[in-house]
Amino acid sequence: MAIIVNGNMKNVFIFFAVILLAYACRQKAPLIPELVTPNTAMIQSIVAENAVADAATIMERPEVPVLCYHQIREWRGNESRGVKDVVVPPAVFKSQLQLLADSGYQTVLPDDLYAYLTTGKPLPAKPIMLTYDDSDLDQYKIAAPEMKKHGFKGVFFIMTVSLGRSIYMNRAQVKELSDEGHVIASHTWDHKNVKKYKEDDWETQIVKPARQLEEITGRPVQYFAYPFGAWNKEAIPELKKYNIKAAFQLSTKRDSTEPLYTIRRMIVPGDWSAATMYRAMKRTFKG
């Protein structure tokens, strides 16, 4: 038998649906106490995971090997000793990466290193970071494909004044590297030594290049490599001001009060064999 209310069956169904819903809600346990009761163990775990270690704790953590490459090409004619220090022949470069892969090394990226240093987050048993300075085209044509063979990822510190010039990467190539999982980071606009910066230089050398790289990749730029590896304490507050989380120098001693902004790297000279590179890396990064 159908019950008619004002000649409208639809109203009857709505009426009974509301009654049933109200009854069902009364049978459930109250939800508010469950939401407001704190889970102390969970809160402590979250706080511990996100706590940032102080400088002394960071200095105590074993250093992660960070290698620095520039040009990867054959030597030309009578190039000077200084040039050979930053030009690695392709066959030598490939042998070095092969040795790292055969030795069980796995690449890590700046976010991994930052988390390890600041929170103690574990890294692979044999971590290593591969970095490339100055935006040279051979890094895209030679280094990136070779890393891909071994499942390696790298960090490309881009000097933005060179983008699109004949022997350097262009915007599309930088974007491609980022899309493939490599990290794009800043190496200033035109490689000016940070020790010589005046007030306007921070906008020109740090802010604008980071903004340009972020527009290209769609990702934040939070890491920086000092030109020539040269740094001073006056630069560090400025880098912090412009949202740089960590900065990489070369092989000088880390600053005990600012270890995140003086992370060491080792340049690999062009006349080092894979074995020589490996021995030097083990000596430099003893941890």
C-alpha positions as YAML, in Angstrom:
chain: A
units: angstrom
residues:
- id: 1
  name: MET
  ca: [0.00, 0.00, 0.00]
- id: 2
  name: ALA
  ca: [1.41, 3.36, -0.99]
- id: 3
  name: ILE
  ca: [1.05, 6.36, 1.34]
- id: 4
  name: ILE
  ca: [0.32, 9.63, -0.45]
- id: 5
  name: VAL
  ca: [1.24, 12.96, 1.15]
- id: 6
  name: ASN
  ca: [-0.22, 15.94, -0.70]
- id: 7
  name: GLY
  ca: [-0.39, 13.69, -3.71]
- id: 8
  name: ASN
  ca: [3.44, 13.54, -3.97]
- id: 9
  name: MET
  ca: [5.19, 10.18, -3.51]
- id: 10
  name: LYS
  ca: [8.63, 11.91, -3.80]
- id: 11
  name: ASN
  ca: [8.07, 13.74, -0.50]
- id: 12
  name: VAL
  ca: [7.28, 10.46, 1.25]
- id: 13
  name: PHE
  ca: [10.52, 8.87, 0.13]
- id: 14
  name: ILE
  ca: [12.55, 11.91, 1.25]
- id: 15
  name: PHE
  ca: [10.81, 11.87, 4.63]
- id: 16
  name: PHE
  ca: [11.63, 8.21, 5.32]
- id: 17
  name: ALA
  ca: [15.22, 8.64, 4.02]
- id: 18
  name: VAL
  ca: [15.86, 11.43, 6.55]
- id: 19
  name: ILE
  ca: [14.45, 9.32, 9.38]
- id: 20
  name: LEU
  ca: [16.65, 6.35, 8.46]
- id: 21
  name: LEU
  ca: [19.78, 8.52, 8.18]
- id: 22
  name: ALA
  ca: [19.17, 10.07, 11.58]
- id: 23
  name: TYR
  ca: [18.72, 6.64, 13.14]
- id: 24
  name: ALA
  ca: [21.92, 5.33, 11.54]
- id: 25
  name: CYS
  ca: [23.95, 8.29, 12.82]
- id: 26
  name: ARG
  ca: [22.72, 7.70, 16.39]
- id: 27
  name: GLN
  ca: [24.02, 4.12, 16.28]
- id: 28
  name: LYS
  ca: [27.63, 5.23, 15.56]
- id: 29
  name: ALA
  ca: [30.15, 6.16, 18.22]
- id: 30
  name: PRO
  ca: [30.85, 9.90, 18.47]
- id: 31
  name: LEU
  ca: [33.60, 11.01, 16.13]
- id: 32
  name: ILE
  ca: [34.80, 14.19, 17.82]
- id: 33
  name: PRO
  ca: [36.73, 12.55, 20.71]
- id: 34
  name: GLU
  ca: [38.68, 10.43, 18.21]
- id: 35
  name: LEU
  ca: [39.65, 13.51, 16.24]
- id: 36
  name: VAL
  ca: [40.82, 15.67, 19.11]
- id: 37
  name: THR
  ca: [42.63, 13.03, 21.20]
- id: 38
  name: PRO
  ca: [46.36, 13.49, 20.44]
- id: 39
  name: ASN
  ca: [48.50, 10.54, 19.43]
- id: 40
  name: THR
  ca: [51.60, 11.38, 21.46]
- id: 41
  name: ALA
  ca: [53.83, 8.77, 19.88]
- id: 42
  name: MET
  ca: [52.91, 9.90, 16.39]
- id: 43
  name: ILE
  ca: [53.54, 13.57, 17.22]
- id: 44
  name: GLN
  ca: [56.93, 12.77, 18.73]
- id: 45
  name: SER
  ca: [57.85, 10.74, 15.65]
- id: 46
  name: ILE
  ca: [56.91, 13.60, 13.30]
- id: 47
  name: VAL
  ca: [58.82, 16.15, 15.37]
- id: 48
  name: ALA
  ca: [61.92, 13.94, 15.50]
- id: 49
  name: GLU
  ca: [61.80, 13.28, 11.77]
- id: 50
  name: ASN
  ca: [61.62, 16.99, 10.92]
- id: 51
  name: ALA
  ca: [64.05, 18.29, 13.55]
- id: 52
  name: VAL
  ca: [67.06, 19.99, 11.99]
- id: 53
  name: ALA
  ca: [70.42, 19.04, 13.44]
- id: 54
  name: ASP
  ca: [72.75, 21.73, 14.70]
- id: 55
  name: ALA
  ca: [76.07, 22.50, 12.99]
- id: 56
  name: ALA
  ca: [78.11, 20.30, 15.33]
- id: 57
  name: THR
  ca: [75.90, 17.28, 14.62]
- id: 58
  name: ILE
  ca: [76.12, 17.87, 10.86]
- id: 59
  name: MET
  ca: [79.90, 18.11, 11.06]
- id: 60
  name: GLU
  ca: [80.02, 14.75, 12.84]
- id: 61
  name: ARG
  ca: [78.17, 12.91, 10.08]
- id: 62
  name: PRO
  ca: [80.48, 11.16, 7.58]
- id: 63
  name: GLU
  ca: [80.92, 13.22, 4.42]
- id: 64
  name: VAL
  ca: [79.36, 11.99, 1.20]
- id: 65
  name: PRO
  ca: [81.70, 12.00, -1.84]
- id: 66
  name: VAL
  ca: [80.75, 14.77, -4.26]
- id: 67
  name: LEU
  ca: [82.57, 14.85, -7.60]
- id: 68
  name: CYS
  ca: [82.77, 17.96, -9.77]
- id: 69
  name: TYR
  ca: [83.10, 17.90, -13.57]
- id: 70
  name: HIS
  ca: [83.27, 20.70, -16.10]
- id: 71
  name: GLN
  ca: [84.02, 19.92, -19.74]
- id: 72
  name: ILE
  ca: [83.94, 16.37, -21.09]
- id: 73
  name: ARG
  ca: [85.75, 16.38, -24.44]
- id: 74
  name: GLU
  ca: [89.04, 15.51, -26.08]
- id: 75
  name: TRP
  ca: [92.04, 17.73, -25.40]
- id: 76
  name: ARG
  ca: [92.90, 20.14, -28.19]
- id: 77
  name: GLY
  ca: [96.49, 20.81, -29.26]
- id: 78
  name: ASN
  ca: [98.80, 22.26, -26.62]
- id: 79
  name: GLU
  ca: [96.24, 23.04, -23.96]
- id: 80
  name: SER
  ca: [97.59, 24.31, -20.65]
- id: 81
  name: ARG
  ca: [97.77, 22.42, -17.40]
- id: 82
  name: GLY
  ca: [94.93, 24.58, -16.09]
- id: 83
  name: VAL
  ca: [92.66, 23.57, -18.97]
- id: 84
  name: LYS
  ca: [93.46, 19.88, -18.59]
- id: 85
  name: ASP
  ca: [92.45, 20.14, -14.94]
- id: 86
  name: VAL
  ca: [88.85, 20.78, -15.99]
- id: 87
  name: VAL
  ca: [88.64, 18.91, -19.32]
- id: 88
  name: VAL
  ca: [88.05, 15.16, -18.99]
- id: 89
  name: PRO
  ca: [88.29, 13.04, -22.18]
- id: 90
  name: PRO
  ca: [85.08, 11.05, -22.79]
- id: 91
  name: ALA
  ca: [86.76, 7.64, -22.54]
- id: 92
  name: VAL
  ca: [88.26, 8.57, -19.16]
- id: 93
  name: PHE
  ca: [84.92, 9.87, -17.90]
- id: 94
  name: LYS
  ca: [83.14, 6.69, -18.97]
- id: 95
  name: SER
  ca: [85.72, 4.51, -17.24]
- id: 96
  name: GLN
  ca: [85.30, 6.49, -14.03]
- id: 97
  name: LEU
  ca: [81.54, 6.02, -14.00]
- id: 98
  name: GLN
  ca: [81.97, 2.34, -14.83]
- id: 99
  name: LEU
  ca: [84.27, 1.89, -11.84]
- id: 100
  name: LEU
  ca: [81.80, 3.63, -9.54]
- id: 101
  name: ALA
  ca: [78.97, 1.41, -10.79]
- id: 102
  name: ASP
  ca: [81.08, -1.75, -10.49]
- id: 103
  name: SER
  ca: [82.03, -0.73, -6.94]
- id: 104
  name: GLY
  ca: [78.39, -0.51, -5.89]
- id: 105
  name: TYR
  ca: [78.00, 3.26, -5.66]
- id: 106
  name: GLN
  ca: [74.56, 4.81, -6.00]
- id: 107
  name: THR
  ca: [73.97, 8.46, -6.81]
- id: 108
  name: VAL
  ca: [72.14, 10.75, -4.43]
- id: 109
  name: LEU
  ca: [70.72, 14.21, -5.10]
- id: 110
  name: PRO
  ca: [70.82, 17.41, -3.03]
- id: 111
  name: ASP
  ca: [67.50, 16.77, -1.27]
- id: 112
  name: ASP
  ca: [68.80, 13.36, -0.19]
- id: 113
  name: LEU
  ca: [72.04, 14.86, 1.09]
- id: 114
  name: TYR
  ca: [70.22, 17.68, 2.87]
- id: 115
  name: ALA
  ca: [67.88, 15.24, 4.64]
- id: 116
  name: TYR
  ca: [70.81, 13.06, 5.66]
- id: 117
  name: LEU
  ca: [72.80, 15.98, 7.05]
- id: 118
  name: THR
  ca: [69.93, 17.70, 8.84]
- id: 119
  name: THR
  ca: [67.84, 14.77, 10.08]
- id: 120
  name: GLY
  ca: [70.05, 11.70, 9.74]
- id: 121
  name: LYS
  ca: [67.81, 10.16, 7.09]
- id: 122
  name: PRO
  ca: [69.60, 7.06, 5.76]
- id: 123
  name: LEU
  ca: [71.38, 7.03, 2.41]
- id: 124
  name: PRO
  ca: [72.43, 4.05, 0.28]
- id: 125
  name: ALA
  ca: [75.37, 2.06, 1.60]
- id: 126
  name: LYS
  ca: [77.71, 3.69, -0.93]
- id: 127
  name: PRO
  ca: [76.32, 7.13, -1.81]
- id: 128
  name: ILE
  ca: [77.94, 9.52, -4.25]
- id: 129
  name: MET
  ca: [76.91, 12.79, -5.88]
- id: 130
  name: LEU
  ca: [77.89, 13.69, -9.44]
- id: 131
  name: THR
  ca: [77.88, 17.42, -10.20]
- id: 132
  name: TYR
  ca: [78.55, 19.44, -13.35]
- id: 133
  name: ASP
  ca: [79.39, 23.14, -13.56]
- id: 134
  name: ASP
  ca: [78.99, 25.85, -16.22]
- id: 135
  name: SER
  ca: [76.27, 24.41, -18.52]
- id: 136
  name: ASP
  ca: [78.62, 22.91, -21.14]
- id: 137
  name: LEU
  ca: [76.83, 21.11, -23.97]
- id: 138
  name: ASP
  ca: [78.98, 17.99, -23.60]
- id: 139
  name: GLN
  ca: [77.42, 17.44, -20.19]
- id: 140
  name: TYR
  ca: [74.08, 16.97, -21.96]
- id: 141
  name: LYS
  ca: [75.47, 15.01, -24.91]
- id: 142
  name: ILE
  ca: [78.00, 12.78, -23.12]
- id: 143
  name: ALA
  ca: [77.57, 12.84, -19.34]
- id: 144
  name: ALA
  ca: [73.79, 12.43, -19.18]
- id: 145
  name: PRO
  ca: [73.60, 9.41, -21.55]
- id: 146
  name: GLU
  ca: [76.51, 7.76, -19.76]
- id: 147
  name: MET
  ca: [74.88, 8.24, -16.37]
- id: 148
  name: LYS
  ca: [71.67, 6.78, -17.74]
- id: 149
  name: LYS
  ca: [73.49, 3.51, -18.57]
- id: 150
  name: HIS
  ca: [74.22, 3.05, -14.87]
- id: 151
  name: GLY
  ca: [70.97, 4.41, -13.47]
- id: 152
  name: PHE
  ca: [72.81, 7.47, -12.14]
- id: 153
  name: LYS
  ca: [71.38, 10.96, -11.64]
- id: 154
  name: GLY
  ca: [73.36, 14.18, -11.41]
- id: 155
  name: VAL
  ca: [73.26, 17.83, -10.44]
- id: 156
  name: PHE
  ca: [73.78, 20.46, -13.13]
- id: 157
  name: PHE
  ca: [74.87, 23.85, -11.83]
- id: 158
  name: ILE
  ca: [73.80, 26.20, -14.59]
- id: 159
  name: MET
  ca: [75.45, 29.51, -15.48]
- id: 160
  name: THR
  ca: [72.50, 31.25, -17.11]
- id: 161
  name: VAL
  ca: [74.41, 33.81, -19.22]
- id: 162
  name: SER
  ca: [75.60, 30.93, -21.40]
- id: 163
  name: LEU
  ca: [72.19, 29.37, -22.14]
- id: 164
  name: GLY
  ca: [71.71, 28.89, -25.88]
- id: 165
  name: ARG
  ca: [75.27, 29.79, -26.86]
- id: 166
  name: SER
  ca: [77.15, 27.54, -29.26]
- id: 167
  name: ILE
  ca: [79.01, 25.22, -26.86]
- id: 168
  name: TYR
  ca: [76.48, 25.39, -24.05]
- id: 169
  name: MET
  ca: [73.11, 23.89, -23.30]
- id: 170
  name: ASN
  ca: [69.92, 25.62, -24.35]
- id: 171
  name: ARG
  ca: [66.69, 25.97, -22.39]
- id: 172
  name: ALA
  ca: [65.07, 22.87, -23.92]
- id: 173
  name: GLN
  ca: [68.04, 20.69, -23.00]
- id: 174
  name: VAL
  ca: [68.05, 21.98, -19.42]
- id: 175
  name: LYS
  ca: [64.33, 21.23, -19.21]
- id: 176
  name: GLU
  ca: [64.91, 17.73, -20.56]
- id: 177
  name: LEU
  ca: [67.54, 16.99, -17.93]
- id: 178
  name: SER
  ca: [65.18, 18.17, -15.21]
- id: 179
  name: ASP
  ca: [62.31, 16.07, -16.59]
- id: 180
  name: GLU
  ca: [64.58, 13.00, -16.56]
- id: 181
  name: GLY
  ca: [65.15, 13.34, -12.82]
- id: 182
  name: HIS
  ca: [68.39, 15.29, -12.68]
- id: 183
  name: VAL
  ca: [68.59, 18.39, -10.48]
- id: 184
  name: ILE
  ca: [69.03, 21.82, -12.02]
- id: 185
  name: ALA
  ca: [70.73, 24.22, -9.63]
- id: 186
  name: SER
  ca: [72.30, 27.67, -9.77]
- id: 187
  name: HIS
  ca: [75.87, 28.66, -10.67]
- id: 188
  name: THR
  ca: [75.16, 32.42, -10.95]
- id: 189
  name: TRP
  ca: [74.52, 34.49, -14.06]
- id: 190
  name: ASP
  ca: [78.08, 34.95, -15.34]
- id: 191
  name: HIS
  ca: [80.37, 33.16, -12.87]
- id: 192
  name: LYS
  ca: [81.26, 36.22, -10.84]
- id: 193
  name: ASN
  ca: [83.16, 35.49, -7.63]
- id: 194
  name: VAL
  ca: [80.81, 35.93, -4.65]
- id: 195
  name: LYS
  ca: [83.62, 37.54, -2.67]
- id: 196
  name: LYS
  ca: [83.35, 40.53, -5.01]
- id: 197
  name: TYR
  ca: [79.59, 41.04, -4.83]
- id: 198
  name: LYS
  ca: [78.17, 44.49, -4.23]
- id: 199
  name: GLU
  ca: [74.58, 45.14, -3.22]
- id: 200
  name: ASP
  ca: [72.99, 44.82, -6.69]
- id: 201
  name: ASP
  ca: [74.97, 41.70, -7.54]
- id: 202
  name: TRP
  ca: [72.75, 39.49, -5.40]
- id: 203
  name: GLU
  ca: [69.75, 40.27, -7.56]
- id: 204
  name: THR
  ca: [71.75, 39.77, -10.77]
- id: 205
  name: GLN
  ca: [73.73, 36.70, -9.79]
- id: 206
  name: ILE
  ca: [71.37, 34.82, -7.46]
- id: 207
  name: VAL
  ca: [67.75, 35.95, -7.72]
- id: 208
  name: LYS
  ca: [67.34, 36.34, -11.48]
- id: 209
  name: PRO
  ca: [69.18, 33.13, -12.46]
- id: 210
  name: ALA
  ca: [67.12, 31.10, -9.97]
- id: 211
  name: ARG
  ca: [63.91, 32.64, -11.30]
- id: 212
  name: GLN
  ca: [64.92, 31.89, -14.88]
- id: 213
  name: LEU
  ca: [65.79, 28.26, -14.11]
- id: 214
  name: GLU
  ca: [62.51, 27.82, -12.24]
- id: 215
  name: GLU
  ca: [60.62, 29.12, -15.26]
- id: 216
  name: ILE
  ca: [62.46, 26.63, -17.47]
- id: 217
  name: THR
  ca: [62.07, 23.54, -15.27]
- id: 218
  name: GLY
  ca: [58.93, 24.31, -13.27]
- id: 219
  name: ARG
  ca: [60.83, 23.30, -10.13]
- id: 220
  name: PRO
  ca: [62.30, 25.35, -7.28]
- id: 221
  name: VAL
  ca: [66.01, 26.18, -7.34]
- id: 222
  name: GLN
  ca: [67.32, 25.68, -3.80]
- id: 223
  name: TYR
  ca: [70.98, 24.73, -4.27]
- id: 224
  name: PHE
  ca: [73.99, 26.74, -5.34]
- id: 225
  name: ALA
  ca: [77.62, 26.18, -6.38]
- id: 226
  name: TYR
  ca: [80.14, 28.96, -5.73]
- id: 227
  name: PRO
  ca: [82.04, 30.06, -8.86]
- id: 228
  name: PHE
  ca: [85.67, 28.95, -8.57]
- id: 229
  name: GLY
  ca: [84.62, 27.22, -5.34]
- id: 230
  name: ALA
  ca: [85.26, 30.55, -3.60]
- id: 231
  name: TRP
  ca: [83.06, 31.50, -0.66]
- id: 232
  name: ASN
  ca: [83.12, 33.76, 2.36]
- id: 233
  name: LYS
  ca: [81.01, 34.08, 5.50]
- id: 234
  name: GLU
  ca: [79.43, 37.30, 4.28]
- id: 235
  name: ALA
  ca: [77.80, 35.41, 1.39]
- id: 236
  name: ILE
  ca: [75.99, 32.85, 3.51]
- id: 237
  name: PRO
  ca: [73.31, 35.13, 5.08]
- id: 238
  name: GLU
  ca: [72.53, 36.42, 1.58]
- id: 239
  name: LEU
  ca: [72.09, 32.91, 0.22]
- id: 240
  name: LYS
  ca: [69.76, 32.09, 3.09]
- id: 241
  name: LYS
  ca: [67.79, 35.25, 2.41]
- id: 242
  name: TYR
  ca: [67.14, 34.06, -1.14]
- id: 243
  name: ASN
  ca: [65.97, 30.57, -0.12]
- id: 244
  name: ILE
  ca: [69.15, 28.65, -0.92]
- id: 245
  name: LYS
  ca: [69.09, 25.56, 1.35]
- id: 246
  name: ALA
  ca: [72.70, 24.48, 0.80]
- id: 247
  name: ALA
  ca: [75.75, 25.59, -1.16]
- id: 248
  name: PHE
  ca: [78.69, 23.69, -2.63]
- id: 249
  name: GLN
  ca: [82.29, 24.85, -2.68]
- id: 250
  name: LEU
  ca: [85.34, 22.85, -3.79]
- id: 251
  name: SER
  ca: [87.90, 21.11, -1.62]
- id: 252
  name: THR
  ca: [88.67, 23.63, 1.14]
- id: 253
  name: LYS
  ca: [87.74, 22.91, 4.73]
- id: 254
  name: ARG
  ca: [84.08, 23.13, 5.66]
- id: 255
  name: ASP
  ca: [82.99, 25.92, 7.97]
- id: 256
  name: SER
  ca: [82.17, 24.41, 11.35]
- id: 257
  name: THR
  ca: [79.33, 26.89, 11.96]
- id: 258
  name: GLU
  ca: [77.82, 26.71, 8.44]
- id: 259
  name: PRO
  ca: [78.49, 23.22, 7.08]
- id: 260
  name: LEU
  ca: [75.39, 23.24, 4.87]
- id: 261
  name: TYR
  ca: [76.77, 26.23, 2.96]
- id: 262
  name: THR
  ca: [80.29, 24.88, 2.59]
- id: 263
  name: ILE
  ca: [79.69, 21.35, 1.33]
- id: 264
  name: ARG
  ca: [82.89, 20.03, -0.23]
- id: 265
  name: ARG
  ca: [83.36, 18.77, -3.77]
- id: 266
  name: MET
  ca: [86.35, 17.24, -5.52]
- id: 267
  name: ILE
  ca: [87.28, 18.33, -9.05]
- id: 268
  name: VAL
  ca: [88.27, 15.38, -11.24]
- id: 269
  name: PRO
  ca: [91.26, 16.40, -13.45]
- id: 270
  name: GLY
  ca: [91.34, 15.18, -17.02]
- id: 271
  name: ASP
  ca: [94.49, 13.12, -16.68]
- id: 272
  name: TRP
  ca: [93.27, 11.01, -13.76]
- id: 273
  name: SER
  ca: [92.55, 7.40, -14.57]
- id: 274
  name: ALA
  ca: [89.50, 5.79, -13.01]
- id: 275
  name: ALA
  ca: [91.72, 4.16, -10.38]
- id: 276
  name: THR
  ca: [93.43, 7.45, -9.54]
- id: 277
  name: MET
  ca: [90.06, 9.19, -9.21]
- id: 278
  name: TYR
  ca: [88.81, 6.43, -6.94]
- id: 279
  name: ARG
  ca: [91.83, 6.58, -4.63]
- id: 280
  name: ALA
  ca: [91.67, 10.37, -4.41]
- id: 281
  name: MET
  ca: [87.96, 10.25, -3.63]
- id: 282
  name: LYS
  ca: [88.53, 7.77, -0.79]
- id: 283
  name: ARG
  ca: [91.27, 9.97, 0.68]
- id: 284
  name: THR
  ca: [89.26, 13.18, 0.41]
- id: 285
  name: PHE
  ca: [86.01, 11.82, 1.82]
- id: 286
  name: LYS
  ca: [87.27, 9.50, 4.52]
- id: 287
  name: GLY
  ca: [83.88, 9.02, 6.11]
...
